[in-house]
Amino acid sequence: MSHDTPHDPHAKLITMANQIAKFMESKPHSEGLEGLSNHINDFWEPRMRRHLFEVLDAGGQGLRPLVVEAATLIRRPAAA
């Protein structure tokens, strides 16, 4: 299933994470990882991070590699 279809509830979230990752990829790798995880931790509400982890836990399809790698630095919210 493609993540650019309007029926995918995570499509917008995947796009947002990938946009941040694309920007952070222009920085040195460790700085990009830190910047990506800090941005998501600081600005994404727990519900958004929960949905991101749903995508990651399902294999991370559609996410840029930097997002997948940064997952260990992103705070996982408690289950809803």
Biopython code that builds the backbone (N, CA, C, O; Angstrom):
import numpy as np
from Bio.PDB.StructureBuilder import StructureBuilder

atoms = [
    (1, "MET", "N", (0.842, -1.188, 0.000)),
    (1, "MET", "CA", (0.000, 0.000, 0.000)),
    (1, "MET", "C", (0.881, 1.242, 0.000)),
    (1, "MET", "O", (1.820, 1.343, 0.789)),
    (2, "SER", "N", (0.585, 2.156, -0.858)),
    (2, "SER", "CA", (1.363, 3.380, -0.965)),
    (2, "SER", "C", (0.946, 4.363, 0.124)),
    (2, "SER", "O", (-0.213, 4.390, 0.539)),
    (3, "HIS", "N", (1.900, 5.168, 0.579)),
    (3, "HIS", "CA", (1.602, 6.141, 1.629)),
    (3, "HIS", "C", (1.168, 7.484, 1.074)),
    (3, "HIS", "O", (1.043, 8.451, 1.826)),
    (4, "ASP", "N", (0.935, 7.560, -0.231)),
    (4, "ASP", "CA", (0.484, 8.826, -0.799)),
    (4, "ASP", "C", (-1.000, 8.792, -1.159)),
    (4, "ASP", "O", (-1.496, 9.688, -1.842)),
    (5, "THR", "N", (-1.696, 7.775, -0.706)),
    (5, "THR", "CA", (-3.124, 7.685, -0.971)),
    (5, "THR", "C", (-3.892, 8.389, 0.133)),
    (5, "THR", "O", (-3.461, 8.384, 1.286)),
    (6, "PRO", "N", (-5.021, 8.993, -0.203)),
    (6, "PRO", "CA", (-5.785, 9.706, 0.823)),
    (6, "PRO", "C", (-6.402, 8.765, 1.859)),
    (6, "PRO", "O", (-6.850, 9.224, 2.910)),
    (7, "HIS", "N", (-6.435, 7.473, 1.586)),
    (7, "HIS", "CA", (-7.037, 6.527, 2.520)),
    (7, "HIS", "C", (-6.073, 6.088, 3.612)),
    (7, "HIS", "O", (-6.489, 5.455, 4.583)),
    (8, "ASP", "N", (-4.809, 6.408, 3.474)),
    (8, "ASP", "CA", (-3.821, 6.032, 4.481)),
    (8, "ASP", "C", (-3.860, 7.059, 5.614)),
    (8, "ASP", "O", (-3.535, 8.226, 5.397)),
    (9, "PRO", "N", (-4.249, 6.643, 6.810)),
    (9, "PRO", "CA", (-4.352, 7.606, 7.912)),
    (9, "PRO", "C", (-3.005, 8.173, 8.347)),
    (9, "PRO", "O", (-2.960, 9.190, 9.040)),
    (10, "HIS", "N", (-1.913, 7.536, 7.955)),
    (10, "HIS", "CA", (-0.590, 7.993, 8.359)),
    (10, "HIS", "C", (0.145, 8.774, 7.269)),
    (10, "HIS", "O", (1.277, 9.206, 7.483)),
    (11, "ALA", "N", (-0.473, 8.959, 6.119)),
    (11, "ALA", "CA", (0.204, 9.571, 4.979)),
    (11, "ALA", "C", (0.766, 10.960, 5.303)),
    (11, "ALA", "O", (1.919, 11.247, 4.981)),
    (12, "LYS", "N", (-0.022, 11.807, 5.925)),
    (12, "LYS", "CA", (0.435, 13.161, 6.224)),
    (12, "LYS", "C", (1.574, 13.136, 7.238)),
    (12, "LYS", "O", (2.538, 13.892, 7.111)),
    (13, "LEU", "N", (1.468, 12.283, 8.227)),
    (13, "LEU", "CA", (2.490, 12.159, 9.249)),
    (13, "LEU", "C", (3.817, 11.672, 8.636)),
    (13, "LEU", "O", (4.887, 12.175, 8.980)),
    (14, "ILE", "N", (3.734, 10.700, 7.736)),
    (14, "ILE", "CA", (4.931, 10.189, 7.052)),
    (14, "ILE", "C", (5.564, 11.303, 6.229)),
    (14, "ILE", "O", (6.784, 11.466, 6.234)),
    (15, "THR", "N", (4.742, 12.065, 5.528)),
    (15, "THR", "CA", (5.254, 13.185, 4.738)),
    (15, "THR", "C", (5.959, 14.202, 5.629)),
    (15, "THR", "O", (7.042, 14.681, 5.290)),
    (16, "MET", "N", (5.353, 14.532, 6.758)),
    (16, "MET", "CA", (5.950, 15.500, 7.674)),
    (16, "MET", "C", (7.294, 15.005, 8.208)),
    (16, "MET", "O", (8.274, 15.749, 8.213)),
    (17, "ALA", "N", (7.339, 13.756, 8.656)),
    (17, "ALA", "CA", (8.588, 13.191, 9.180)),
    (17, "ALA", "C", (9.661, 13.187, 8.104)),
    (17, "ALA", "O", (10.819, 13.505, 8.375)),
    (18, "ASN", "N", (9.284, 12.829, 6.894)),
    (18, "ASN", "CA", (10.246, 12.785, 5.794)),
    (18, "ASN", "C", (10.746, 14.173, 5.404)),
    (18, "ASN", "O", (11.907, 14.322, 5.022)),
    (19, "GLN", "N", (9.896, 15.184, 5.494)),
    (19, "GLN", "CA", (10.329, 16.551, 5.192)),
    (19, "GLN", "C", (11.382, 17.012, 6.204)),
    (19, "GLN", "O", (12.377, 17.635, 5.832)),
    (20, "ILE", "N", (11.161, 16.707, 7.462)),
    (20, "ILE", "CA", (12.143, 17.067, 8.490)),
    (20, "ILE", "C", (13.441, 16.307, 8.232)),
    (20, "ILE", "O", (14.529, 16.881, 8.296)),
    (21, "ALA", "N", (13.320, 15.016, 7.940)),
    (21, "ALA", "CA", (14.503, 14.196, 7.689)),
    (21, "ALA", "C", (15.290, 14.720, 6.490)),
    (21, "ALA", "O", (16.518, 14.790, 6.535)),
    (22, "LYS", "N", (14.595, 15.083, 5.432)),
    (22, "LYS", "CA", (15.276, 15.566, 4.224)),
    (22, "LYS", "C", (16.103, 16.809, 4.547)),
    (22, "LYS", "O", (17.231, 16.947, 4.073)),
    (23, "PHE", "N", (15.547, 17.707, 5.347)),
    (23, "PHE", "CA", (16.300, 18.888, 5.759)),
    (23, "PHE", "C", (17.503, 18.495, 6.607)),
    (23, "PHE", "O", (18.603, 19.006, 6.398)),
    (24, "MET", "N", (17.301, 17.587, 7.566)),
    (24, "MET", "CA", (18.369, 17.186, 8.484)),
    (24, "MET", "C", (19.469, 16.384, 7.793)),
    (24, "MET", "O", (20.589, 16.310, 8.299)),
    (25, "GLU", "N", (19.164, 15.787, 6.655)),
    (25, "GLU", "CA", (20.171, 15.020, 5.911)),
    (25, "GLU", "C", (21.265, 15.913, 5.331)),
    (25, "GLU", "O", (22.313, 15.422, 4.912)),
    (26, "SER", "N", (21.023, 17.222, 5.305)),
    (26, "SER", "CA", (22.039, 18.149, 4.803)),
    (26, "SER", "C", (23.096, 18.441, 5.872)),
    (26, "SER", "O", (24.107, 19.083, 5.585)),
    (27, "LYS", "N", (22.871, 17.981, 7.075)),
    (27, "LYS", "CA", (23.791, 18.213, 8.193)),
    (27, "LYS", "C", (24.655, 16.970, 8.405)),
    (27, "LYS", "O", (24.348, 15.908, 7.863)),
    (28, "PRO", "N", (25.735, 17.090, 9.190)),
    (28, "PRO", "CA", (26.479, 15.886, 9.547)),
    (28, "PRO", "C", (25.531, 14.863, 10.184)),
    (28, "PRO", "O", (24.577, 15.235, 10.867)),
    (29, "HIS", "N", (25.800, 13.587, 9.956)),
    (29, "HIS", "CA", (24.860, 12.528, 10.327)),
    (29, "HIS", "C", (24.390, 12.615, 11.787)),
    (29, "HIS", "O", (23.186, 12.602, 12.044)),
    (30, "SER", "N", (25.312, 12.701, 12.733)),
    (30, "SER", "CA", (24.906, 12.720, 14.145)),
    (30, "SER", "C", (24.082, 13.964, 14.474)),
    (30, "SER", "O", (23.147, 13.901, 15.271)),
    (31, "GLU", "N", (24.431, 15.091, 13.859)),
    (31, "GLU", "CA", (23.669, 16.322, 14.069)),
    (31, "GLU", "C", (22.261, 16.191, 13.468)),
    (31, "GLU", "O", (21.289, 16.680, 14.045)),
    (32, "GLY", "N", (22.159, 15.539, 12.322)),
    (32, "GLY", "CA", (20.858, 15.314, 11.701)),
    (32, "GLY", "C", (19.971, 14.417, 12.534)),
    (32, "GLY", "O", (18.779, 14.684, 12.686)),
    (33, "LEU", "N", (20.550, 13.339, 13.083)),
    (33, "LEU", "CA", (19.774, 12.445, 13.958)),
    (33, "LEU", "C", (19.252, 13.197, 15.172)),
    (33, "LEU", "O", (18.078, 13.098, 15.528)),
    (34, "GLU", "N", (20.138, 13.943, 15.793)),
    (34, "GLU", "CA", (19.760, 14.702, 16.981)),
    (34, "GLU", "C", (18.715, 15.766, 16.648)),
    (34, "GLU", "O", (17.746, 15.947, 17.385)),
    (35, "GLY", "N", (18.919, 16.464, 15.536)),
    (35, "GLY", "CA", (17.970, 17.507, 15.141)),
    (35, "GLY", "C", (16.591, 16.956, 14.837)),
    (35, "GLY", "O", (15.580, 17.538, 15.230)),
    (36, "LEU", "N", (16.551, 15.834, 14.137)),
    (36, "LEU", "CA", (15.273, 15.201, 13.798)),
    (36, "LEU", "C", (14.548, 14.738, 15.057)),
    (36, "LEU", "O", (13.370, 15.040, 15.248)),
    (37, "SER", "N", (15.248, 14.013, 15.903)),
    (37, "SER", "CA", (14.596, 13.500, 17.116)),
    (37, "SER", "C", (14.193, 14.641, 18.048)),
    (37, "SER", "O", (13.119, 14.596, 18.648)),
    (38, "ASN", "N", (15.042, 15.662, 18.177)),
    (38, "ASN", "CA", (14.686, 16.803, 19.031)),
    (38, "ASN", "C", (13.444, 17.519, 18.505)),
    (38, "ASN", "O", (12.564, 17.893, 19.280)),
    (39, "HIS", "N", (13.374, 17.706, 17.200)),
    (39, "HIS", "CA", (12.211, 18.392, 16.624)),
    (39, "HIS", "C", (10.928, 17.610, 16.917)),
    (39, "HIS", "O", (9.932, 18.187, 17.354)),
    (40, "ILE", "N", (10.956, 16.324, 16.679)),
    (40, "ILE", "CA", (9.756, 15.509, 16.914)),
    (40, "ILE", "C", (9.413, 15.471, 18.402)),
    (40, "ILE", "O", (8.243, 15.579, 18.767)),
    (41, "ASN", "N", (10.415, 15.320, 19.258)),
    (41, "ASN", "CA", (10.161, 15.304, 20.702)),
    (41, "ASN", "C", (9.611, 16.633, 21.204)),
    (41, "ASN", "O", (8.746, 16.661, 22.079)),
    (42, "ASP", "N", (10.114, 17.736, 20.649)),
    (42, "ASP", "CA", (9.722, 19.070, 21.137)),
    (42, "ASP", "C", (8.403, 19.574, 20.561)),
    (42, "ASP", "O", (7.666, 20.294, 21.235)),
    (43, "PHE", "N", (8.101, 19.197, 19.312)),
    (43, "PHE", "CA", (6.968, 19.827, 18.642)),
    (43, "PHE", "C", (5.815, 18.899, 18.281)),
    (43, "PHE", "O", (4.728, 19.376, 17.953)),
    (44, "TRP", "N", (6.023, 17.604, 18.334)),
    (44, "TRP", "CA", (4.934, 16.685, 18.010)),
    (44, "TRP", "C", (4.239, 16.254, 19.290)),
    (44, "TRP", "O", (4.885, 15.808, 20.238)),
    (45, "GLU", "N", (2.936, 16.388, 19.314)),
    (45, "GLU", "CA", (2.176, 15.959, 20.489)),
    (45, "GLU", "C", (2.243, 14.434, 20.600)),
    (45, "GLU", "O", (2.538, 13.752, 19.619)),
    (46, "PRO", "N", (1.969, 13.899, 21.795)),
    (46, "PRO", "CA", (2.059, 12.451, 21.990)),
    (46, "PRO", "C", (1.252, 11.637, 20.975)),
    (46, "PRO", "O", (1.700, 10.573, 20.548)),
    (47, "ARG", "N", (0.084, 12.117, 20.589)),
    (47, "ARG", "CA", (-0.732, 11.378, 19.618)),
    (47, "ARG", "C", (0.006, 11.218, 18.288)),
    (47, "ARG", "O", (-0.035, 10.152, 17.674)),
    (48, "MET", "N", (0.674, 12.273, 17.851)),
    (48, "MET", "CA", (1.425, 12.204, 16.599)),
    (48, "MET", "C", (2.592, 11.230, 16.721)),
    (48, "MET", "O", (2.846, 10.440, 15.811)),
    (49, "ARG", "N", (3.306, 11.288, 17.855)),
    (49, "ARG", "CA", (4.419, 10.357, 18.053)),
    (49, "ARG", "C", (3.913, 8.919, 18.149)),
    (49, "ARG", "O", (4.578, 7.997, 17.675)),
    (50, "ARG", "N", (2.757, 8.723, 18.750)),
    (50, "ARG", "CA", (2.160, 7.385, 18.838)),
    (50, "ARG", "C", (1.891, 6.841, 17.431)),
    (50, "ARG", "O", (2.179, 5.679, 17.143)),
    (51, "HIS", "N", (1.343, 7.682, 16.567)),
    (51, "HIS", "CA", (1.075, 7.262, 15.183)),
    (51, "HIS", "C", (2.376, 6.983, 14.430)),
    (51, "HIS", "O", (2.444, 6.053, 13.627)),
    (52, "LEU", "N", (3.401, 7.785, 14.688)),
    (52, "LEU", "CA", (4.694, 7.538, 14.061)),
    (52, "LEU", "C", (5.223, 6.170, 14.469)),
    (52, "LEU", "O", (5.738, 5.427, 13.633)),
    (53, "PHE", "N", (5.099, 5.836, 15.743)),
    (53, "PHE", "CA", (5.576, 4.531, 16.200)),
    (53, "PHE", "C", (4.720, 3.387, 15.659)),
    (53, "PHE", "O", (5.209, 2.266, 15.519)),
    (54, "GLU", "N", (3.468, 3.650, 15.357)),
    (54, "GLU", "CA", (2.656, 2.620, 14.691)),
    (54, "GLU", "C", (3.266, 2.283, 13.331)),
    (54, "GLU", "O", (3.355, 1.115, 12.951)),
    (55, "VAL", "N", (3.685, 3.320, 12.604)),
    (55, "VAL", "CA", (4.312, 3.103, 11.294)),
    (55, "VAL", "C", (5.658, 2.403, 11.475)),
    (55, "VAL", "O", (5.964, 1.449, 10.760)),
    (56, "LEU", "N", (6.457, 2.872, 12.422)),
    (56, "LEU", "CA", (7.762, 2.267, 12.669)),
    (56, "LEU", "C", (7.633, 0.807, 13.089)),
    (56, "LEU", "O", (8.367, -0.052, 12.601)),
    (57, "ASP", "N", (6.705, 0.532, 13.988)),
    (57, "ASP", "CA", (6.514, -0.835, 14.480)),
    (57, "ASP", "C", (6.025, -1.779, 13.385)),
    (57, "ASP", "O", (6.224, -2.991, 13.463)),
    (58, "ALA", "N", (5.391, -1.218, 12.375)),
    (58, "ALA", "CA", (4.899, -2.025, 11.249)),
    (58, "ALA", "C", (5.962, -2.158, 10.148)),
    (58, "ALA", "O", (5.681, -2.693, 9.076)),
    (59, "GLY", "N", (7.174, -1.673, 10.412)),
    (59, "GLY", "CA", (8.253, -1.817, 9.443)),
    (59, "GLY", "C", (8.777, -0.514, 8.878)),
    (59, "GLY", "O", (9.802, -0.508, 8.196)),
    (60, "GLY", "N", (8.101, 0.584, 9.144)),
    (60, "GLY", "CA", (8.582, 1.890, 8.707)),
    (60, "GLY", "C", (8.430, 2.177, 7.229)),
    (60, "GLY", "O", (9.119, 3.041, 6.688)),
    (61, "GLN", "N", (7.531, 1.459, 6.569)),
    (61, "GLN", "CA", (7.358, 1.647, 5.131)),
    (61, "GLN", "C", (7.019, 3.100, 4.812)),
    (61, "GLN", "O", (6.119, 3.690, 5.411)),
    (62, "GLY", "N", (7.759, 3.665, 3.856)),
    (62, "GLY", "CA", (7.523, 5.031, 3.419)),
    (62, "GLY", "C", (8.367, 6.060, 4.135)),
    (62, "GLY", "O", (8.439, 7.207, 3.695)),
    (63, "LEU", "N", (9.014, 5.678, 5.238)),
    (63, "LEU", "CA", (9.838, 6.625, 5.985)),
    (63, "LEU", "C", (11.269, 6.633, 5.461)),
    (63, "LEU", "O", (11.809, 5.594, 5.083)),
    (64, "ARG", "N", (11.869, 7.805, 5.444)),
    (64, "ARG", "CA", (13.274, 7.924, 5.063)),
    (64, "ARG", "C", (14.123, 7.204, 6.119)),
    (64, "ARG", "O", (13.733, 7.133, 7.284)),
    (65, "PRO", "N", (15.265, 6.678, 5.718)),
    (65, "PRO", "CA", (16.118, 5.942, 6.666)),
    (65, "PRO", "C", (16.497, 6.746, 7.910)),
    (65, "PRO", "O", (16.620, 6.173, 8.992)),
    (66, "LEU", "N", (16.681, 8.050, 7.778)),
    (66, "LEU", "CA", (17.043, 8.855, 8.946)),
    (66, "LEU", "C", (15.933, 8.839, 9.997)),
    (66, "LEU", "O", (16.220, 8.851, 11.194)),
    (67, "VAL", "N", (14.686, 8.811, 9.572)),
    (67, "VAL", "CA", (13.570, 8.750, 10.523)),
    (67, "VAL", "C", (13.614, 7.420, 11.271)),
    (67, "VAL", "O", (13.463, 7.379, 12.492)),
    (68, "VAL", "N", (13.817, 6.353, 10.541)),
    (68, "VAL", "CA", (13.874, 5.021, 11.160)),
    (68, "VAL", "C", (15.025, 4.955, 12.150)),
    (68, "VAL", "O", (14.867, 4.440, 13.256)),
    (69, "GLU", "N", (16.172, 5.469, 11.760)),
    (69, "GLU", "CA", (17.343, 5.439, 12.641)),
    (69, "GLU", "C", (17.139, 6.312, 13.879)),
    (69, "GLU", "O", (17.601, 5.959, 14.964)),
    (70, "ALA", "N", (16.460, 7.436, 13.730)),
    (70, "ALA", "CA", (16.243, 8.360, 14.846)),
    (70, "ALA", "C", (15.205, 7.846, 15.838)),
    (70, "ALA", "O", (15.063, 8.407, 16.925)),
    (71, "ALA", "N", (14.487, 6.804, 15.488)),
    (71, "ALA", "CA", (13.410, 6.297, 16.344)),
    (71, "ALA", "C", (13.886, 5.985, 17.761)),
    (71, "ALA", "O", (13.130, 6.153, 18.717)),
    (72, "THR", "N", (15.132, 5.533, 17.904)),
    (72, "THR", "CA", (15.638, 5.205, 19.240)),
    (72, "THR", "C", (15.813, 6.444, 20.109)),
    (72, "THR", "O", (15.938, 6.334, 21.328)),
    (73, "LEU", "N", (15.824, 7.624, 19.489)),
    (73, "LEU", "CA", (15.999, 8.875, 20.223)),
    (73, "LEU", "C", (14.681, 9.621, 20.422)),
    (73, "LEU", "O", (14.635, 10.635, 21.118)),
    (74, "ILE", "N", (13.630, 9.124, 19.819)),
    (74, "ILE", "CA", (12.319, 9.763, 19.929)),
    (74, "ILE", "C", (11.569, 9.141, 21.092)),
    (74, "ILE", "O", (11.531, 7.919, 21.238)),
    (75, "ARG", "N", (10.973, 9.990, 21.919)),
    (75, "ARG", "CA", (10.217, 9.503, 23.088)),
    (75, "ARG", "C", (8.946, 8.814, 22.631)),
    (75, "ARG", "O", (8.115, 9.406, 21.943)),
    (76, "ARG", "N", (8.807, 7.557, 23.021)),
    (76, "ARG", "CA", (7.601, 6.784, 22.703)),
    (76, "ARG", "C", (6.550, 7.123, 23.761)),
    (76, "ARG", "O", (6.786, 6.916, 24.951)),
    (77, "PRO", "N", (5.398, 7.639, 23.343)),
    (77, "PRO", "CA", (4.345, 7.953, 24.310)),
    (77, "PRO", "C", (3.673, 6.678, 24.817)),
    (77, "PRO", "O", (3.727, 5.621, 24.189)),
    (78, "ALA", "N", (3.048, 6.822, 25.964)),
    (78, "ALA", "CA", (2.294, 5.698, 26.523)),
    (78, "ALA", "C", (1.128, 5.354, 25.610)),
    (78, "ALA", "O", (0.626, 6.209, 24.880)),
    (79, "ALA", "N", (0.708, 4.121, 25.656)),
    (79, "ALA", "CA", (-0.428, 3.690, 24.833)),
    (79, "ALA", "C", (-1.663, 4.499, 25.191)),
    (79, "ALA", "O", (-1.843, 4.925, 26.332)),
    (80, "ALA", "N", (-2.504, 4.699, 24.193)),
    (80, "ALA", "CA", (-3.727, 5.496, 24.397)),
    (80, "ALA", "C", (-4.721, 4.768, 25.263)),
    (80, "ALA", "O", (-5.801, 5.291, 25.536)),
]
sb = StructureBuilder()
sb.init_structure("model")
sb.init_model(0)
sb.init_chain("A")
sb.init_seg("    ")
for serial, (resi, resn, name, xyz) in enumerate(atoms, 1):
    if name == "N":
        sb.init_residue(resn, " ", resi, " ")
    sb.init_atom(name, np.array(xyz, "f"), 0.0, 1.0, " ", f" {name:<3s}", serial, name[0])
structure = sb.get_structure()
